[in-house]
Amino acid sequence: MPTIAMALSIPGDKVDTWLRGMAEIAGPRREEFTAARRRQGVTGTKVWIQEGPGGPLEILVIDAEDPGEAFGGMATSQEPFDVWFRSFVLDVYGLDLSRPMPSPVPRLMLDWTAGAPV
C-alpha cells in the first residue's frame, strides 16, 4: 500500500483554526471524514502537530491505494465534507486543493522495517 507523508507549516495566526478543524474531523465530522477517505481510496491517515524552530508543522501520513487518485478526489468532489475540507485547507494554508500542487509530491528517501532483508 503506497504511503505519502507531508509536512505543512501552520501559520501562527492559524493554529487555533487548525486545532478547531482537527477537533471537528476527529469529533462531529468523523463519519463524514471516514466516508470521504473511503471514497478516495484512503486506508489510513495520521496527523501530528510538531513544534519546530520555525513554528508549528502538521505532519500528515496517508496510506492510499493510489495517492494521486486520492488527492484528485479531494480536489474535485462536491460532497459537503470535501467542500468544507478544501475550504479549511485554503483558510489554514492558503493551499487550493482544486489546483495542481505548487511543488512536487514528497519523495521517499528511506523505508526501513525491523526484520526486513538488508
A tleap script that builds the chain and sets N, CA, C and O, in Angstrom:
source leaprc.protein.ff14SB
mol = sequence {
  NMET PRO THR ILE ALA MET ALA LEU SER ILE
  PRO GLY ASP LYS VAL ASP THR TRP LEU ARG
  GLY MET ALA GLU ILE ALA GLY PRO ARG ARG
  GLU GLU PHE THR ALA ALA ARG ARG ARG GLN
  GLY VAL THR GLY THR LYS VAL TRP ILE GLN
  GLU GLY PRO GLY GLY PRO LEU GLU ILE LEU
  VAL ILE ASP ALA GLU ASP PRO GLY GLU ALA
  PHE GLY GLY MET ALA THR SER GLN GLU PRO
  PHE ASP VAL TRP PHE ARG SER PHE VAL LEU
  ASP VAL TYR GLY LEU ASP LEU SER ARG PRO
  MET PRO SER PRO VAL PRO ARG LEU MET LEU
  ASP TRP THR ALA GLY ALA PRO CVAL
}
set mol.1.N position { 0.841 -1.177 0.000 }
set mol.1.CA position { 0.000 0.000 0.000 }
set mol.1.C position { 0.882 1.233 0.000 }
set mol.1.O position { 1.670 1.415 0.928 }
set mol.2.N position { 0.777 2.088 -1.009 }
set mol.2.CA position { 1.577 3.313 -1.021 }
set mol.2.C position { 1.244 4.231 0.154 }
set mol.2.O position { 0.097 4.339 0.586 }
set mol.3.N position { 2.278 4.879 0.645 }
set mol.3.CA position { 2.156 5.846 1.731 }
set mol.3.C position { 2.769 7.144 1.269 }
set mol.3.O position { 3.805 7.150 0.604 }
set mol.4.N position { 2.130 8.251 1.622 }
set mol.4.CA position { 2.699 9.560 1.328 }
set mol.4.C position { 2.738 10.339 2.636 }
set mol.4.O position { 1.789 10.289 3.419 }
set mol.5.N position { 3.821 11.052 2.874 }
set mol.5.CA position { 3.977 11.866 4.079 }
set mol.5.C position { 4.269 13.295 3.657 }
set mol.5.O position { 5.003 13.541 2.699 }
set mol.6.N position { 3.686 14.222 4.383 }
set mol.6.CA position { 3.891 15.637 4.080 }
set mol.6.C position { 4.054 16.404 5.384 }
set mol.6.O position { 3.459 16.046 6.401 }
set mol.7.N position { 4.853 17.451 5.352 }
set mol.7.CA position { 4.968 18.386 6.472 }
set mol.7.C position { 4.512 19.742 5.962 }
set mol.7.O position { 5.045 20.266 4.983 }
set mol.8.N position { 3.519 20.302 6.638 }
set mol.8.CA position { 2.957 21.578 6.227 }
set mol.8.C position { 3.091 22.578 7.367 }
set mol.8.O position { 2.657 22.303 8.485 }
set mol.9.N position { 3.678 23.720 7.098 }
set mol.9.CA position { 3.845 24.759 8.103 }
set mol.9.C position { 2.483 25.382 8.418 }
set mol.9.O position { 1.764 25.810 7.515 }
set mol.10.N position { 2.143 25.427 9.681 }
set mol.10.CA position { 0.888 26.044 10.107 }
set mol.10.C position { 1.195 27.488 10.507 }
set mol.10.O position { 1.919 27.721 11.475 }
set mol.11.N position { 0.651 28.455 9.771 }
set mol.11.CA position { 0.911 29.855 10.144 }
set mol.11.C position { 0.475 30.122 11.579 }
set mol.11.O position { -0.564 29.631 12.021 }
set mol.12.N position { 1.268 30.898 12.301 }
set mol.12.CA position { 0.999 31.168 13.710 }
set mol.12.C position { -0.403 31.677 13.982 }
set mol.12.O position { -1.004 31.325 14.997 }
set mol.13.N position { -0.937 32.510 13.080 }
set mol.13.CA position { -2.275 33.058 13.300 }
set mol.13.C position { -3.381 32.071 12.921 }
set mol.13.O position { -4.561 32.390 13.060 }
set mol.14.N position { -3.013 30.873 12.443 }
set mol.14.CA position { -4.000 29.870 12.038 }
set mol.14.C position { -3.980 28.627 12.923 }
set mol.14.O position { -4.720 27.679 12.663 }
set mol.15.N position { -3.154 28.613 13.955 }
set mol.15.CA position { -3.053 27.426 14.811 }
set mol.15.C position { -4.399 27.107 15.454 }
set mol.15.O position { -4.814 25.948 15.460 }
set mol.16.N position { -5.088 28.111 15.994 }
set mol.16.CA position { -6.392 27.859 16.617 }
set mol.16.C position { -7.398 27.337 15.599 }
set mol.16.O position { -8.181 26.439 15.906 }
set mol.17.N position { -7.383 27.892 14.389 }
set mol.17.CA position { -8.265 27.419 13.321 }
set mol.17.C position { -7.947 25.965 12.997 }
set mol.17.O position { -8.852 25.148 12.825 }
set mol.18.N position { -6.651 25.644 12.915 }
set mol.18.CA position { -6.224 24.266 12.623 }
set mol.18.C position { -6.681 23.322 13.734 }
set mol.18.O position { -7.219 22.250 13.455 }
set mol.19.N position { -6.470 23.713 14.983 }
set mol.19.CA position { -6.867 22.870 16.112 }
set mol.19.C position { -8.378 22.634 16.119 }
set mol.19.O position { -8.829 21.515 16.366 }
set mol.20.N position { -9.163 23.683 15.848 }
set mol.20.CA position { -10.616 23.514 15.779 }
set mol.20.C position { -11.003 22.579 14.636 }
set mol.20.O position { -11.889 21.740 14.796 }
set mol.21.N position { -10.346 22.717 13.489 }
set mol.21.CA position { -10.630 21.838 12.350 }
set mol.21.C position { -10.304 20.388 12.658 }
set mol.21.O position { -11.081 19.492 12.326 }
set mol.22.N position { -9.160 20.149 13.291 }
set mol.22.CA position { -8.798 18.781 13.657 }
set mol.22.C position { -9.802 18.203 14.666 }
set mol.22.O position { -10.153 17.025 14.596 }
set mol.23.N position { -10.257 19.041 15.599 }
set mol.23.CA position { -11.251 18.590 16.578 }
set mol.23.C position { -12.571 18.246 15.880 }
set mol.23.O position { -13.239 17.286 16.264 }
set mol.24.N position { -12.944 19.009 14.874 }
set mol.24.CA position { -14.166 18.697 14.117 }
set mol.24.C position { -14.023 17.379 13.379 }
set mol.24.O position { -14.922 16.539 13.409 }
set mol.25.N position { -12.877 17.200 12.711 }
set mol.25.CA position { -12.647 15.968 11.952 }
set mol.25.C position { -12.620 14.756 12.876 }
set mol.25.O position { -13.159 13.703 12.534 }
set mol.26.N position { -12.002 14.897 14.034 }
set mol.26.CA position { -11.910 13.783 14.982 }
set mol.26.C position { -13.210 13.581 15.753 }
set mol.26.O position { -13.433 12.515 16.326 }
set mol.27.N position { -14.067 14.599 15.771 }
set mol.27.CA position { -15.293 14.543 16.548 }
set mol.27.C position { -16.543 14.487 15.681 }
set mol.27.O position { -16.839 13.451 15.086 }
set mol.28.N position { -17.284 15.601 15.604 }
set mol.28.CA position { -18.584 15.571 14.934 }
set mol.28.C position { -18.539 15.265 13.436 }
set mol.28.O position { -19.540 14.813 12.881 }
set mol.29.N position { -17.425 15.494 12.780 }
set mol.29.CA position { -17.323 15.202 11.340 }
set mol.29.C position { -16.599 13.887 11.046 }
set mol.29.O position { -16.268 13.604 9.895 }
set mol.30.N position { -16.354 13.086 12.084 }
set mol.30.CA position { -15.586 11.847 11.922 }
set mol.30.C position { -16.209 10.907 10.883 }
set mol.30.O position { -15.494 10.365 10.040 }
set mol.31.N position { -17.520 10.710 10.932 }
set mol.31.CA position { -18.171 9.821 9.964 }
set mol.31.C position { -18.062 10.367 8.543 }
set mol.31.O position { -17.848 9.604 7.601 }
set mol.32.N position { -18.208 11.686 8.383 }
set mol.32.CA position { -18.063 12.300 7.061 }
set mol.32.C position { -16.632 12.129 6.546 }
set mol.32.O position { -16.413 11.827 5.373 }
set mol.33.N position { -15.662 12.327 7.445 }
set mol.33.CA position { -14.257 12.160 7.098 }
set mol.33.C position { -13.997 10.726 6.646 }
set mol.33.O position { -13.352 10.493 5.624 }
set mol.34.N position { -14.507 9.768 7.421 }
set mol.34.CA position { -14.326 8.353 7.088 }
set mol.34.C position { -14.930 8.037 5.732 }
set mol.34.O position { -14.296 7.368 4.916 }
set mol.35.N position { -16.142 8.504 5.477 }
set mol.35.CA position { -16.801 8.252 4.190 }
set mol.35.C position { -16.015 8.880 3.041 }
set mol.35.O position { -15.861 8.270 1.983 }
set mol.36.N position { -15.518 10.098 3.250 }
set mol.36.CA position { -14.742 10.774 2.206 }
set mol.36.C position { -13.473 10.002 1.889 }
set mol.36.O position { -13.157 9.778 0.721 }
set mol.37.N position { -12.748 9.598 2.911 }
set mol.37.CA position { -11.496 8.895 2.667 }
set mol.37.C position { -11.744 7.541 2.009 }
set mol.37.O position { -10.960 7.120 1.158 }
set mol.38.N position { -12.802 6.866 2.382 }
set mol.38.CA position { -13.125 5.589 1.718 }
set mol.38.C position { -13.412 5.814 0.239 }
set mol.38.O position { -12.940 5.053 -0.606 }
set mol.39.N position { -14.183 6.855 -0.083 }
set mol.39.CA position { -14.480 7.173 -1.493 }
set mol.39.C position { -13.196 7.421 -2.275 }
set mol.39.O position { -13.110 7.111 -3.463 }
set mol.40.N position { -12.203 7.981 -1.595 }
set mol.40.CA position { -10.953 8.370 -2.249 }
set mol.40.C position { -9.901 7.267 -2.231 }
set mol.40.O position { -8.785 7.470 -2.710 }
set mol.41.N position { -10.240 6.108 -1.687 }
set mol.41.CA position { -9.289 5.002 -1.658 }
set mol.41.C position { -8.215 5.140 -0.594 }
set mol.41.O position { -7.169 4.497 -0.679 }
set mol.42.N position { -8.464 5.972 0.405 }
set mol.42.CA position { -7.509 6.161 1.503 }
set mol.42.C position { -7.819 5.123 2.569 }
set mol.42.O position { -8.967 4.975 2.990 }
set mol.43.N position { -6.785 4.402 3.005 }
set mol.43.CA position { -6.984 3.360 4.005 }
set mol.43.C position { -6.448 3.754 5.381 }
set mol.43.O position { -6.709 3.061 6.364 }
set mol.44.N position { -5.715 4.838 5.460 }
set mol.44.CA position { -5.199 5.295 6.745 }
set mol.44.C position { -4.736 6.735 6.670 }
set mol.44.O position { -4.196 7.175 5.655 }
set mol.45.N position { -4.949 7.462 7.747 }
set mol.45.CA position { -4.486 8.843 7.856 }
set mol.45.C position { -4.012 9.068 9.281 }
set mol.45.O position { -4.698 8.713 10.239 }
set mol.46.N position { -2.846 9.654 9.409 }
set mol.46.CA position { -2.316 10.041 10.717 }
set mol.46.C position { -1.869 11.491 10.606 }
set mol.46.O position { -1.269 11.896 9.610 }
set mol.47.N position { -2.170 12.270 11.647 }
set mol.47.CA position { -1.800 13.682 11.659 }
set mol.47.C position { -1.177 14.008 13.013 }
set mol.47.O position { -1.727 13.679 14.064 }
set mol.48.N position { -0.030 14.655 12.966 }
set mol.48.CA position { 0.643 15.139 14.171 }
set mol.48.C position { 0.824 16.640 14.045 }
set mol.48.O position { 0.820 17.190 12.944 }
set mol.49.N position { 0.983 17.293 15.187 }
set mol.49.CA position { 1.458 18.673 15.189 }
set mol.49.C position { 2.829 18.641 15.858 }
set mol.49.O position { 2.993 18.067 16.934 }
set mol.50.N position { 3.787 19.249 15.223 }
set mol.50.CA position { 5.172 19.264 15.708 }
set mol.50.C position { 5.616 20.709 15.866 }
set mol.50.O position { 5.590 21.481 14.908 }
set mol.51.N position { 6.016 21.067 17.057 }
set mol.51.CA position { 6.569 22.399 17.269 }
set mol.51.C position { 8.019 22.382 16.813 }
set mol.51.O position { 8.799 21.515 17.208 }
set mol.52.N position { 8.364 23.335 15.987 }
set mol.52.CA position { 9.727 23.422 15.489 }
set mol.52.C position { 10.249 24.835 15.623 }
set mol.52.O position { 9.517 25.730 16.045 }
set mol.53.N position { 11.510 25.047 15.269 }
set mol.53.CA position { 12.098 26.382 15.411 }
set mol.53.C position { 11.400 27.429 14.553 }
set mol.53.O position { 11.424 28.616 14.876 }
set mol.54.N position { 10.769 26.988 13.444 }
set mol.54.CA position { 10.068 27.923 12.572 }
set mol.54.C position { 8.580 28.006 12.872 }
set mol.54.O position { 7.826 28.645 12.138 }
set mol.55.N position { 8.157 27.358 13.954 }
set mol.55.CA position { 6.738 27.350 14.295 }
set mol.55.C position { 6.155 25.963 14.117 }
set mol.55.O position { 6.881 25.015 13.819 }
set mol.56.N position { 4.850 25.837 14.296 }
set mol.56.CA position { 4.221 24.523 14.245 }
set mol.56.C position { 4.126 23.964 12.822 }
set mol.56.O position { 3.939 24.695 11.849 }
set mol.57.N position { 4.262 22.646 12.743 }
set mol.57.CA position { 4.105 21.919 11.486 }
set mol.57.C position { 3.032 20.860 11.659 }
set mol.57.O position { 2.921 20.238 12.716 }
set mol.58.N position { 2.245 20.662 10.615 }
set mol.58.CA position { 1.383 19.488 10.548 }
set mol.58.C position { 2.187 18.411 9.843 }
set mol.58.O position { 2.735 18.640 8.765 }
set mol.59.N position { 2.257 17.252 10.446 }
set mol.59.CA position { 2.875 16.106 9.798 }
set mol.59.C position { 1.735 15.169 9.434 }
set mol.59.O position { 1.010 14.686 10.304 }
set mol.60.N position { 1.585 14.919 8.144 }
set mol.60.CA position { 0.470 14.162 7.608 }
set mol.60.C position { 0.996 12.905 6.930 }
set mol.60.O position { 1.903 12.979 6.101 }
set mol.61.N position { 0.437 11.763 7.272 }
set mol.61.CA position { 0.785 10.496 6.634 }
set mol.61.C position { -0.510 9.876 6.132 }
set mol.61.O position { -1.455 9.678 6.895 }
set mol.62.N position { -0.540 9.571 4.839 }
set mol.62.CA position { -1.721 8.985 4.211 }
set mol.62.C position { -1.329 7.687 3.529 }
set mol.62.O position { -0.361 7.639 2.769 }
set mol.63.N position { -2.086 6.637 3.805 }
set mol.63.CA position { -1.969 5.369 3.090 }
set mol.63.C position { -3.126 5.327 2.105 }
set mol.63.O position { -4.281 5.509 2.489 }
set mol.64.N position { -2.820 5.088 0.839 }
set mol.64.CA position { -3.862 5.080 -0.182 }
set mol.64.C position { -3.506 4.102 -1.281 }
set mol.64.O position { -2.334 3.898 -1.597 }
set mol.65.N position { -4.526 3.502 -1.855 }
set mol.65.CA position { -4.321 2.604 -2.988 }
set mol.65.C position { -3.616 3.347 -4.112 }
set mol.65.O position { -2.702 2.810 -4.738 }
set mol.66.N position { -4.040 4.590 -4.373 }
set mol.66.CA position { -3.449 5.435 -5.404 }
set mol.66.C position { -3.459 6.869 -4.875 }
set mol.66.O position { -4.483 7.546 -4.973 }
set mol.67.N position { -2.331 7.352 -4.312 }
set mol.67.CA position { -2.322 8.699 -3.736 }
set mol.67.C position { -2.760 9.795 -4.711 }
set mol.67.O position { -3.441 10.742 -4.314 }
set mol.68.N position { -2.377 9.673 -5.967 }
set mol.68.CA position { -2.785 10.673 -6.959 }
set mol.68.C position { -4.288 10.711 -7.125 }
set mol.68.O position { -4.886 11.783 -7.213 }
set mol.69.N position { -4.895 9.541 -7.166 }
set mol.69.CA position { -6.350 9.455 -7.276 }
set mol.69.C position { -7.017 9.993 -6.010 }
set mol.69.O position { -8.042 10.670 -6.086 }
set mol.70.N position { -6.444 9.697 -4.867 }
set mol.70.CA position { -6.998 10.183 -3.596 }
set mol.70.C position { -7.015 11.707 -3.566 }
set mol.70.O position { -8.034 12.312 -3.232 }
set mol.71.N position { -5.884 12.332 -3.914 }
set mol.71.CA position { -5.835 13.790 -3.919 }
set mol.71.C position { -6.730 14.366 -5.007 }
set mol.71.O position { -7.310 15.438 -4.834 }
set mol.72.N position { -6.844 13.657 -6.131 }
set mol.72.CA position { -7.763 14.087 -7.185 }
set mol.72.C position { -9.195 14.102 -6.694 }
set mol.72.O position { -9.955 15.020 -7.003 }
set mol.73.N position { -9.567 13.077 -5.924 }
set mol.73.CA position { -10.907 13.032 -5.350 }
set mol.73.C position { -11.136 14.161 -4.366 }
set mol.73.O position { -12.212 14.758 -4.339 }
set mol.74.N position { -10.136 14.455 -3.563 }
set mol.74.CA position { -10.258 15.561 -2.613 }
set mol.74.C position { -10.430 16.885 -3.360 }
set mol.74.O position { -11.138 17.782 -2.900 }
set mol.75.N position { -9.779 16.995 -4.508 }
set mol.75.CA position { -9.784 18.238 -5.276 }
set mol.75.C position { -11.088 18.491 -6.015 }
set mol.75.O position { -11.453 19.644 -6.242 }
set mol.76.N position { -11.797 17.430 -6.397 }
set mol.76.CA position { -12.943 17.615 -7.293 }
set mol.76.C position { -14.293 17.259 -6.698 }
set mol.76.O position { -15.325 17.652 -7.242 }
set mol.77.N position { -14.311 16.527 -5.599 }
set mol.77.CA position { -15.577 16.087 -5.014 }
set mol.77.C position { -16.447 17.271 -4.618 }
set mol.77.O position { -15.958 18.276 -4.103 }
set mol.78.N position { -17.732 17.136 -4.863 }
set mol.78.CA position { -18.689 18.157 -4.437 }
set mol.78.C position { -19.479 17.721 -3.208 }
set mol.78.O position { -20.452 18.368 -2.823 }
set mol.79.N position { -19.047 16.605 -2.587 }
set mol.79.CA position { -19.679 16.177 -1.341 }
set mol.79.C position { -19.456 17.269 -0.289 }
set mol.79.O position { -18.382 17.870 -0.242 }
set mol.80.N position { -20.460 17.530 0.554 }
set mol.80.CA position { -20.340 18.634 1.523 }
set mol.80.C position { -19.077 18.591 2.383 }
set mol.80.O position { -18.457 19.631 2.607 }
set mol.81.N position { -18.685 17.423 2.866 }
set mol.81.CA position { -17.474 17.362 3.689 }
set mol.81.C position { -16.255 17.780 2.878 }
set mol.81.O position { -15.419 18.541 3.366 }
set mol.82.N position { -16.146 17.294 1.649 }
set mol.82.CA position { -14.972 17.603 0.827 }
set mol.82.C position { -14.901 19.088 0.492 }
set mol.82.O position { -13.815 19.667 0.452 }
set mol.83.N position { -16.059 19.706 0.253 }
set mol.83.CA position { -16.093 21.147 0.004 }
set mol.83.C position { -15.628 21.883 1.257 }
set mol.83.O position { -14.826 22.813 1.171 }
set mol.84.N position { -16.134 21.466 2.435 }
set mol.84.CA position { -15.701 22.068 3.701 }
set mol.84.C position { -14.202 21.868 3.909 }
set mol.84.O position { -13.502 22.800 4.305 }
set mol.85.N position { -13.703 20.654 3.645 }
set mol.85.CA position { -12.297 20.343 3.864 }
set mol.85.C position { -11.406 21.211 2.980 }
set mol.85.O position { -10.394 21.730 3.451 }
set mol.86.N position { -11.766 21.377 1.702 }
set mol.86.CA position { -10.972 22.245 0.811 }
set mol.86.C position { -10.952 23.677 1.337 }
set mol.86.O position { -9.923 24.348 1.276 }
set mol.87.N position { -12.084 24.143 1.852 }
set mol.87.CA position { -12.166 25.492 2.406 }
set mol.87.C position { -11.267 25.616 3.642 }
set mol.87.O position { -10.587 26.626 3.824 }
set mol.88.N position { -11.272 24.580 4.486 }
set mol.88.CA position { -10.429 24.556 5.681 }
set mol.88.C position { -8.947 24.630 5.290 }
set mol.88.O position { -8.202 25.433 5.850 }
set mol.89.N position { -8.520 23.808 4.343 }
set mol.89.CA position { -7.119 23.789 3.895 }
set mol.89.C position { -6.731 25.128 3.271 }
set mol.89.O position { -5.627 25.624 3.494 }
set mol.90.N position { -7.641 25.712 2.492 }
set mol.90.CA position { -7.370 27.013 1.886 }
set mol.90.C position { -7.221 28.080 2.966 }
set mol.90.O position { -6.328 28.924 2.883 }
set mol.91.N position { -8.085 28.050 3.974 }
set mol.91.CA position { -8.031 29.028 5.057 }
set mol.91.C position { -6.735 28.898 5.865 }
set mol.91.O position { -6.073 29.898 6.138 }
set mol.92.N position { -6.376 27.683 6.242 }
set mol.92.CA position { -5.203 27.489 7.106 }
set mol.92.C position { -3.898 27.689 6.334 }
set mol.92.O position { -3.010 28.409 6.790 }
set mol.93.N position { -3.783 27.059 5.180 }
set mol.93.CA position { -2.502 27.030 4.462 }
set mol.93.C position { -2.429 27.937 3.239 }
set mol.93.O position { -1.347 28.172 2.703 }
set mol.94.N position { -3.581 28.448 2.796 }
set mol.94.CA position { -3.602 29.183 1.532 }
set mol.94.C position { -3.393 28.243 0.363 }
set mol.94.O position { -3.010 28.673 -0.725 }
set mol.95.N position { -3.644 26.954 0.582 }
set mol.95.CA position { -3.417 25.917 -0.421 }
set mol.95.C position { -4.756 25.522 -1.034 }
set mol.95.O position { -5.640 25.020 -0.340 }
set mol.96.N position { -4.899 25.749 -2.328 }
set mol.96.CA position { -6.135 25.435 -3.046 }
set mol.96.C position { -6.018 24.021 -3.595 }
set mol.96.O position { -5.350 23.793 -4.604 }
set mol.97.N position { -6.673 23.064 -2.925 }
set mol.97.CA position { -6.575 21.665 -3.342 }
set mol.97.C position { -7.197 21.404 -4.705 }
set mol.97.O position { -6.950 20.357 -5.303 }
set mol.98.N position { -7.998 22.338 -5.207 }
set mol.98.CA position { -8.608 22.136 -6.521 }
set mol.98.C position { -7.645 22.494 -7.652 }
set mol.98.O position { -7.969 22.308 -8.825 }
set mol.99.N position { -6.487 22.998 -7.311 }
set mol.99.CA position { -5.468 23.353 -8.304 }
set mol.99.C position { -4.270 22.420 -8.145 }
set mol.99.O position { -4.091 21.831 -7.079 }
set mol.100.N position { -3.460 22.275 -9.169 }
set mol.100.CA position { -2.267 21.423 -9.030 }
set mol.100.C position { -1.386 21.902 -7.874 }
set mol.100.O position { -1.296 23.097 -7.589 }
set mol.101.N position { -0.740 20.936 -7.220 }
set mol.101.CA position { 0.141 21.265 -6.103 }
set mol.101.C position { 1.275 22.165 -6.600 }
set mol.101.O position { 1.796 21.958 -7.696 }
set mol.102.N position { 1.661 23.171 -5.792 }
set mol.102.CA position { 2.703 24.097 -6.226 }
set mol.102.C position { 4.107 23.497 -6.208 }
set mol.102.O position { 5.042 24.092 -6.744 }
set mol.103.N position { 4.258 22.333 -5.599 }
set mol.103.CA position { 5.569 21.690 -5.570 }
set mol.103.C position { 5.376 20.190 -5.780 }
set mol.103.O position { 4.269 19.676 -5.622 }
set mol.104.N position { 6.443 19.497 -6.132 }
set mol.104.CA position { 6.320 18.050 -6.350 }
set mol.104.C position { 5.902 17.322 -5.067 }
set mol.104.O position { 6.120 17.810 -3.959 }
set mol.105.N position { 5.304 16.157 -5.247 }
set mol.105.CA position { 4.940 15.346 -4.083 }
set mol.105.C position { 6.228 14.896 -3.382 }
set mol.105.O position { 7.283 14.796 -4.007 }
set mol.106.N position { 6.124 14.628 -2.082 }
set mol.106.CA position { 7.319 14.192 -1.354 }
set mol.106.C position { 7.906 12.908 -1.944 }
set mol.106.O position { 7.185 12.054 -2.459 }
set mol.107.N position { 9.222 12.798 -1.855 }
set mol.107.CA position { 9.925 11.598 -2.325 }
set mol.107.C position { 10.346 10.765 -1.139 }
set mol.107.O position { 10.921 11.284 -0.182 }
set mol.108.N position { 10.068 9.493 -1.192 }
set mol.108.CA position { 10.508 8.574 -0.153 }
set mol.108.C position { 12.021 8.386 -0.270 }
set mol.108.O position { 12.529 8.016 -1.329 }
set mol.109.N position { 12.726 8.641 0.818 }
set mol.109.CA position { 14.181 8.549 0.800 }
set mol.109.C position { 14.705 7.348 1.572 }
set mol.109.O position { 15.828 6.907 1.332 }
set mol.110.N position { 13.905 6.807 2.503 }
set mol.110.CA position { 14.316 5.673 3.296 }
set mol.110.C position { 13.070 4.928 3.748 }
set mol.110.O position { 12.113 5.533 4.233 }
set mol.111.N position { 13.090 3.628 3.588 }
set mol.111.CA position { 11.971 2.796 4.041 }
set mol.111.C position { 12.590 1.590 4.733 }
set mol.111.O position { 13.112 0.694 4.069 }
set mol.112.N position { 12.535 1.559 6.051 }
set mol.112.CA position { 13.157 0.512 6.842 }
set mol.112.C position { 12.114 -0.110 7.742 }
set mol.112.O position { 11.291 0.602 8.317 }
set mol.113.N position { 12.132 -1.419 7.874 }
set mol.113.CA position { 11.255 -2.143 8.776 }
set mol.113.C position { 12.075 -3.210 9.490 }
set mol.113.O position { 12.894 -3.893 8.874 }
set mol.114.N position { 11.850 -3.344 10.787 }
set mol.114.CA position { 12.560 -4.375 11.539 }
set mol.114.C position { 12.281 -5.737 10.927 }
set mol.114.O position { 11.137 -6.061 10.604 }
set mol.115.N position { 13.327 -6.531 10.769 }
set mol.115.CA position { 13.189 -7.876 10.227 }
set mol.115.C position { 13.230 -7.930 8.703 }
set mol.115.O position { 13.234 -9.014 8.121 }
set mol.116.N position { 13.261 -6.771 8.058 }
set mol.116.CA position { 13.311 -6.756 6.586 }
set mol.116.C position { 14.724 -7.100 6.138 }
set mol.116.O position { 15.689 -6.771 6.828 }
set mol.117.N position { 14.857 -7.768 4.976 }
set mol.117.CA position { 16.200 -8.073 4.474 }
set mol.117.C position { 17.003 -6.796 4.235 }
set mol.117.O position { 16.445 -5.767 3.855 }
set mol.118.N position { 18.287 -6.867 4.455 }
set mol.118.CA position { 19.148 -5.702 4.277 }
set mol.118.C position { 19.579 -5.592 2.839 }
set mol.118.O position { 20.312 -4.670 2.483 }
savepdb mol mol.pdb
quit
